[in-house]
Amino acid sequence: MASHKEYLDYILEQLSSTEGVTFRPMMGEYILYYKGRIFGGIYDDRFLVKPVTAAKRLLPDAPLETPYEGAKDMLLVEETDNRELLAELLEASYPELPEPKKKRK
């Protein structure tokens, strides 16, 4: 099942106080970036983030879910209405997120 653009728009609105959030559509889903680094995505209308240490600390009860078959588990963000938590989540997770891969020439 593909994600709905309306859900993406809702999540982007919730993250709007944090500058540097962008997205890219990918096969009916959406990859989310913060300052150029992938931090999560919208998969089947679920907001999932990478399970870095800071995210696990801020979302201690978040279940691990698979975004799609064959992918690594990610944390399900259930408190999508808590803008302060979401902003803190991005800021705290950023240093632990992998840098983008260099493009081949």
N, C-alpha and C positions, 0 to 999 in steps of 0.2 A: 504494500500500500504506500503510495507516495504521500508526502506531507503537503498540507494546504498552505498556500501563500499567506493566508490570513493568520495562521499560527506563527509563521515566521515574522510577519509584521508585528504581532503582539509581543513576541520575545524581543525584537529589535527596539520596540517602544520601551519595554522594561529596562533595556540596557542603554537607553539613549543618554543617560547622564554621564556615561563613560565614553570619552572620545576614543576613536581608533577601532571601533567594532565594524567589521565588514563581513560580507558573506559571498559565497559562490554557489550557484546551483550545481548539483551533481546527481544525475540519474534520478530525478524526482525528489531528492532530498536537498539539504542545504548545509554546507560546511561553514562554520563560523570562525572568524579570525579576530584576534585582538593584537593590534600593533604589528600585523603581518604574520603572527604565529597562530596556528590552528589550536583553538582551545576546546572546541566541541562542535555540535551540530544539531540540526533538527532532523530526526529520523522517525517516520511514522507518527508525526505530530507529538514527539517526545523531545524535550530539551535535554541532551546528554552532554556531559563534559568529561575531559580526560581525567582519570583518577590520580592526579598528582597529589603529593603529600598535603599541600595547602587546601586543596579541594576536599580531601578526605577529612581534614580537621574542621573545615567550615560546614561540611555536610555529613556529619558522623553517622546519621541514620539512612543516608541515601542508598537505595538498592543499586547493585551493579546490574546493568542490562547490556545486551548485545545490540549494537545499532543495526547490523545486518549479518547474515550468515557468513561465518569465517572471520569476522572482525573481533578485535579485542574488546573486552567489556569496558563500559564507561559508566559514570555515575549519573543517575536520573535526578534531575533538578525538579523537585516537587514544589518548592516555595517560589514559584515564578512571579508572584505578586509582591515579593519583598525586594524592592529596587536596591535598598542599601546593602542587603546581603549579596545580591548579584554583582554590584559594583565592587564590593570587597573581595568576592570570589575571583573576579578577573584580575584585580590588582595583585592579590596574594599569589595567584597561580602563575602569573606571567613569567617570573624568573625561572620557573621549573619547566616551562613549555619548550619543546625543541625549536631551534631556529629553522627557518625555511631552508629547504635543500637548494643548493646552487643550481641554476639552470645550465644545461649543457650547451656548449657553443656549436 
